[in-house]
């Protein structure tokens, strides 16, 4: 896992000192090595910070080129099917000089052009420069596991793994996009392709950008879409296909020249990953987080699974003082994100990196298999007798799918009315008419009710919130997180099937359950689903919120109304206050 950066100038040369500063702002993503490359009379620069997993020798350094130095690449990520692709390319006559997965992309590009991206299985964000064609490609994986930001204007193109690298170029104006600022309070994140800064964008998941160096033109293309279908596979066929695909995915995610551990919560998903690792002959180091004085603390369940498979286990316990880590969150998350597990995720990553450089984690299983409470509730609401459906059809003011989803995601709902109360008069213009625009963009009315929710979960909740949270928290600790459920072939296997064969309202994550029911302890199989959070009391410290907001820069700068946050305090609206203090901390760090 690594940090990447690039800069292409329309006129003049890239400043080498500034560019290396951009690259080294990502040192936490790659503390093992660093290098920069300047091409085309310093018109093009590529930079890389390396966290080594495959081909630990100097041959695996990046930026990396093909045989004649006409194509160059910087990669952040892992290509898990690189062995299989390498064998295909060797048969086509390609000669490799390393054993790294990065070189597979170079030779794949020579063989298939940019369509090589459709053959890659893994998590990746990369920049590729073709000096013969005068093209630059910016590519992001299908689910958005790895980040990629870019800035394009009449001076050229720059890109990086994190915003902070682009901001190291002092010619870039730090001007907040207040429409994104408003989006943050609605979604808890800034939806792609927007960012918090004007003039800087995200490459959306499953997209690539093609940049022409001579014309300074940028083209966007989506190369993969979620393959919902109504297939005819039977339950037994799908159960076995799912188990085989997951087993294969865990095995190839374990490919590494250094040991790979696993996060372990004691829930279905991470416990299944540990089972499949053990089944494949691995004994991974496992890591969990608990909460002080909480009977539902997950580390107790995680330890049961660790003992079952006789794997090493470590845990850390969060308490009230852990909230002091809010002070470093704006550096970790250089774009504000208000997920309530940003601190626990940082803590368990900090624990894991003491023993390993990479871990596996269970993200993606709930989205794929309908494991979230709001998915089950919506399924129950929409699968009702015909007479009730007729009554609901004619009922006035019935909630739409998007309305339902927005409410389920909110954790302190900010609609247009609430945003108008939050903003001062000078910022009222940034309140959007449709606060749920991003959900609406990713809503597909042609899908079944359940699948429409699944799609929004994959594109919105997981792609923008969950994966961003885990990438920044882990990489701030120089830890790689691998997510074997996010194998696109696994998703295609399940989602092309009839939903009635993969979703059962009375069996949690049916396909996974059928594959692990004989391998996990009963107390794990029978656990009620619990998100990666602590007790509500952990987030209900009104004195904490008051102490931060009484000295608010957002208030003193005239962005938000003091009366509004005081009303939130009086009403004990702790979820809205949480969003507010996370933004306050970010604003002080980046706008002071």
Secondary structure, 3 states (H helix, E strand, C coil): CEEEEEEEECCCCCCHHHHHHHHHCCHHHCECEEEEEEECCCCEEEEEEECCCCCCCHHHCCCEECCCCCEEEEEEEEECCHHHHHHHHHHCCCCCCCCCHHHHHHHHHHHHHHHHHHHCCEEEEEEEEECCCCEEEEEECCCCCCCCEEEEECCEEEEECCHHHHHCCCCCCCCECHHHHHHHHHHCCCCCCCCCECCEEECCCCEEEEEECCCCEEEEEECCCCCCCCECCCHHHHHHHHHHHHHHHHHHHCCCCCCEEEECCCCHHHHHHHHHHHHCCCCCCEEEEEECCCCCCHHHHHHHHHHHCCCCEEEEEECHHHHHHHHHHHHHCCCCCCCCCHHHHHHHHHHHCCCCCEEECCCCHHHHHCCCHHHHHHHHHHCCCHHHHHHHHHCCCCCCHHHHHHHHHCCCCCCHHHHHHHECHHHHHHCCCCCCHHHHHCCCCCCCHHHHHHHHHHHHHHHHHHHHHHHHHHHCCCCEEECCCCCHHHHHHHHCECHHHHCECCECCHHHHHHHCCCCCHHHHCCCCCCCCCCHHHHCCHHHHHHHHCCCHHHHCCCECHHHHHHHHHCCCHHHHHHHHHHHHHHHHHHC
